[in-house]
């Protein structure tokens, strides 16, 4: 008995993953699926593929993640390629960032010099600024969701990934729910009154998370952990709500950098904005030319705030075709079997051709 090809009418558009791609290795796993490195059998291109089990786990949140990600086009954001279907999974195909997570980079070194941290932070902020310019808040910015890609000149480029918690103020309501990773969550998101009641500014909350990333790069630990009881989540939340943090005595951080962090780690009504960060003296120091150009372009009245839903993605899919692919994945796994005469004869030999009682 062999697996037959999928009979889905979407195969030509959404592609049959099992026929078109081969898995090279696993890159990581999380609550929402497994990410693998795959190779296109036709062109040889390497891509990152996020596998999500077909069925009930494919819901409106997954659809939101995909539809938001496909609108993102920026050098500091992992490029969305398209969606595909295997018999068991919905597969989200993305640009492969060969340098891995920024988290792993920091974990190996413990912490990094201020100039290197600024270089990564500058790219992160430009990517986040783009998201905000098209009305998207990420809501889960962290070192694990900042990937590194090695450019041809050897310089690492930061690429923001994972839009699973993101929201678009053009496509959805404003954020209300407490989502994200505890160490990176802003105090207004943690406030009990926000639970299903008040809305908060997701973009200002993103600023807080960016500050946590910068602090961890510089210090090697999270800013709101209790130094004497690092695993105590309750204490970390209390310190976050009080905006209480400090710098260990052994760290050497410039006063300008400390000033920037002091503008970030405050309550939301006093917090610095992304645009204000991009004008801060510490941020502007040694700013790469490509980011200077990016800032001048994003500052103009181009397409800020506009989301183009009509573009065809890299796999030649329209938004309607992507939605149809997601809808099919919601219906559960699809296994097609082709039985020839030998298969039928083998089953007759094993089970007989008459009726039998299951469990007897």
C-alpha positions in Angstrom: 0.0 0.0 0.0 1.6 3.3 -1.0 0.9 7.0 -0.3 -0.7 8.6 -3.3 -0.3 12.2 -4.4 -2.6 14.8 -2.8 -5.8 15.2 -4.7 -6.2 18.8 -3.5 -7.1 21.3 -6.2 -4.6 23.7 -4.5 -1.6 21.6 -5.3 -0.7 23.7 -8.3 -0.9 26.9 -6.3 0.0 26.1 -2.7 2.4 23.3 -3.8 2.6 19.8 -2.6 5.3 20.2 0.1 6.3 16.5 0.0 6.9 16.6 -3.7 8.6 20.0 -4.0 10.8 20.1 -0.9 13.2 18.0 1.1 14.0 18.4 4.8 17.6 19.1 5.6 17.5 19.4 9.4 15.5 20.6 12.3 16.2 24.2 13.4 14.1 24.5 16.5 10.7 23.8 18.1 8.2 25.7 20.2 4.6 25.8 21.4 3.2 26.4 17.9 5.2 24.0 15.8 8.6 22.8 14.5 10.9 24.8 12.3 13.1 22.9 9.8 15.6 23.8 7.1 14.3 22.6 3.8 15.6 22.7 0.2 13.7 23.4 -2.9 14.2 20.4 -5.2 13.7 22.5 -8.3 16.0 25.5 -7.7 18.0 24.3 -4.7 17.1 27.3 -2.5 17.3 26.8 1.2 14.4 28.0 3.3 13.1 27.9 6.8 9.8 26.0 7.1 7.5 26.2 10.1 5.3 23.0 10.4 1.9 23.4 12.0 -0.2 20.3 12.5 -3.4 20.4 10.3 -6.7 20.4 12.1 -7.9 22.2 15.2 -4.6 23.9 15.9 -4.9 25.9 12.6 -7.2 28.7 13.7 -7.8 32.4 13.2 -4.6 33.2 15.2 -2.5 31.2 12.7 -4.3 32.9 9.8 -3.6 36.3 11.4 0.1 35.4 11.8 0.4 34.4 8.1 -1.6 37.3 6.7 0.4 39.9 8.7 3.8 38.3 7.9 3.1 38.2 4.2 2.7 42.0 4.2 6.1 42.6 5.8 8.8 43.6 3.3 12.0 45.0 4.9 15.7 44.0 5.1 15.4 43.5 8.9 12.4 41.2 8.8 12.5 37.5 7.8 10.9 37.4 4.3 7.7 35.4 3.9 7.8 33.1 0.9 4.5 31.3 0.9 2.5 28.5 2.4 2.4 24.8 1.4 0.6 21.6 2.5 1.9 18.3 3.4 -0.4 15.4 4.3 0.0 16.2 8.0 0.9 19.9 8.2 0.4 23.4 7.1 3.9 24.6 6.2 4.9 28.3 6.3 7.9 28.9 4.1 10.3 31.7 5.0 13.7 33.2 4.3 16.5 31.2 6.0 18.6 33.2 8.4 21.9 31.2 8.5 23.3 32.8 11.6 20.6 31.4 14.0 19.0 33.3 16.9 20.6 36.3 18.5 19.8 34.6 21.8 22.3 31.8 21.0 24.9 34.5 20.0 24.6 36.2 23.4 24.4 33.0 25.3 27.8 31.9 23.9 29.4 35.2 24.8 27.6 36.0 28.0 27.3 39.6 27.0 28.7 41.7 24.1 30.5 45.0 23.9 28.4 48.2 23.7 29.3 48.9 20.1 28.2 45.5 18.9 25.0 45.7 21.0 24.3 49.1 19.4 24.9 47.6 15.9 22.3 44.9 16.5 19.9 47.3 18.3 20.0 49.8 15.4 18.9 47.1 13.0 16.2 45.8 15.4 14.7 49.3 15.8 14.7 49.9 12.1 12.8 46.6 11.6 10.3 47.5 14.4 9.9 51.0 13.0 8.8 49.5 9.7 6.3 47.2 11.4 4.8 50.2 13.2 4.7 52.3 10.0 2.4 49.7 8.4 0.2 49.5 11.6 1.6 46.3 13.0 2.8 45.7 16.6 4.8 42.5 17.1 4.1 41.9 20.8 6.7 39.2 21.3 10.0 40.8 20.6 12.9 38.9 22.2 16.3 37.6 21.5 14.9 34.3 20.3 12.8 36.1 17.7 15.7 38.1 16.3 17.7 36.0 13.8 21.1 36.7 12.3 21.8 36.3 8.6 25.4 36.5 7.3 25.7 38.9 4.5 28.1 38.5 1.6 30.5 41.1 3.2 30.5 39.0 6.4 28.4 41.5 8.4 25.5 39.9 10.3 22.0 41.3 9.6 19.3 41.2 12.2 16.0 39.7 11.0 12.8 39.8 13.1 10.7 36.7 12.9 7.6 35.0 14.4 4.5 37.1 14.1 2.4 34.7 16.0 1.3 37.3 18.6 1.3 40.3 16.3 -1.7 42.5 15.6 -2.4 45.0 12.8 -4.5 48.0 13.7 -5.7 48.0 10.1 -6.9 44.4 10.1 -7.7 43.7 13.8 -8.8 45.4 17.0 -6.2 47.0 19.3 -4.3 44.7 21.7 -6.0 43.7 25.0 -4.7 40.3 25.9 -1.6 39.6 28.0 0.7 37.8 25.5 4.4 37.6 25.0 7.4 36.3 27.0 7.3 37.3 30.7 10.9 38.8 30.9 10.1 41.1 28.0 6.5 42.2 28.8 5.8 45.8 29.5 4.0 46.8 32.8 0.9 48.0 31.1 0.4 44.6 29.5 0.8 42.9 32.9 -1.7 45.2 34.6 -4.7 43.1 35.7 -7.2 45.7 34.5 -6.1 45.1 30.9 -7.3 41.5 31.0 -10.1 41.6 28.4 -11.0 45.1 29.5 -8.7 48.0 28.5 -6.7 48.3 25.4 -3.1 49.2 25.4 -0.7 50.6 22.8 1.0 47.6 21.3 3.7 49.8 19.6 4.7 51.4 22.9 4.8 48.0 24.5 7.2 46.9 21.7 9.5 49.7 22.8 9.8 48.2 26.2 10.7 44.8 24.8 13.4 46.4 22.6 14.9 47.9 25.7 15.0 44.5 27.4 16.8 43.1 24.4 19.4 45.9 24.6 19.9 45.4 28.3 20.4 41.6 28.0 23.0 42.1 25.2 24.9 44.5 27.4 24.6 42.8 30.8 23.9 39.1 30.1 20.9 38.9 32.3 17.3 40.2 32.4 16.7 43.7 33.8 13.8 42.9 36.0 14.9 39.7 37.6 15.6 39.8 41.3 19.4 39.4 41.5 19.0 37.3 44.6 16.1 35.2 43.4 16.3 35.0 39.6 13.8 32.2 39.1 11.0 34.0 41.1 8.5 35.1 38.5 6.3 36.9 41.0 9.2 39.1 42.1 10.1 39.8 38.4 6.6 40.9 37.7 6.6 43.2 40.8 9.9 44.7 39.7 8.5 45.2 36.1 5.4 46.9 37.4 7.6 49.2 39.5 10.0 49.8 36.6 12.8 48.7 39.0 16.1 47.8 37.5 19.8 48.5 38.0 23.2 47.8 36.4 25.6 45.4 38.0 28.8 47.0 39.2 31.0 44.9 36.8 29.4 46.3 33.6 30.8 49.2 31.7 28.0 51.1 30.0 28.1 54.6 28.7 25.9 57.3 30.3 24.2 58.0 26.9 23.1 54.3 26.7 21.9 54.4 30.3 19.9 57.5 29.5 18.2 55.8 26.6 17.3 52.8 28.7 16.0 55.2 31.4 13.6 56.6 28.8 12.4 53.1 27.8 11.9 51.5 31.3 9.2 53.9 32.4 5.4 53.7 32.4 3.8 53.9 29.0 2.6 57.5 29.2 6.2 58.6 29.7 8.0 56.1 27.5 10.1 57.1 24.5 8.7 56.2 21.0 10.5 54.3 18.3 10.9 57.5 16.3 12.4 59.3 19.3 14.8 56.4 19.8 16.0 56.9 16.2 16.9 60.5 17.0 18.7 59.6 20.3 22.5 60.5 20.2 23.5 57.0 21.4 21.4 55.4 18.6 22.8 57.7 15.9 26.5 56.9 16.8 28.2 54.8 14.1 24.8 54.3 12.3 25.4 52.2 9.2 24.8 54.1 5.9 22.1 51.6 4.8 20.1 52.3 8.0 20.5 56.1 7.5 19.0 55.6 4.0 16.2 53.4 5.5 15.4 56.1 8.1 15.2 58.8 5.4 12.9 56.6 3.2 10.6 55.5 6.0 10.4 59.1 7.2 8.9 60.2 3.9 5.2 60.0 3.0 5.5 56.7 1.1 3.3 53.8 2.0 3.4 54.2 5.8 0.3 52.8 7.3 -0.8 51.0 4.1 -1.0 47.2 3.9 -0.9 45.8 0.4 -3.0 42.6 0.4 -3.0 42.1 -3.4 0.7 41.3 -3.9 1.7 37.9 -5.1 4.2 36.1 -2.8 7.4 34.4 -3.9 5.6 31.1 -4.6 3.1 32.8 -6.9 0.2 32.8 -4.4 -2.4 35.5 -4.0 -4.0 36.3 -0.7 -7.1 34.3 -1.7 -5.0 31.3 -2.5 -3.2 31.5 0.8 -6.5 31.7 2.6 -7.8 28.7 0.8 -4.7 26.8 1.8 -5.2 27.7 5.4 -8.9 26.7 5.2 -7.9 23.3 3.8 -5.4 22.8 6.6 -8.1 23.5 9.2 -10.0 20.4 8.0 -7.3 18.1 9.4 -4.7 15.7 8.0 -5.3 14.3 4.6 -4.0 10.8 3.7 -4.7 9.4 0.2 -4.1 5.7 -0.4 -3.9 4.0 -3.7 -4.6 0.2 -3.5 -3.7 -2.1 -6.3 -4.7 -5.8 -6.7 -1.7 -7.0 -4.7 -2.7 -4.7 -1.8 -6.2 -6.1 -1.7 -5.0 -9.7 -2.0 -2.6 -9.1 0.9 -5.4 -7.8 3.1 -7.6 -10.7 2.2 -4.8 -13.1 3.2 -4.3 -11.3 6.6 -7.9 -10.6 7.6 -10.0 -12.8 5.3 -12.7 -11.6 3.1 -15.6 -12.1 5.6 -16.7 -10.0 8.5 -14.8 -10.0 11.8 -15.4 -8.5 15.2 -13.1 -5.8 16.4 -11.9 -6.4 20.0 -12.9 -10.0 20.2 
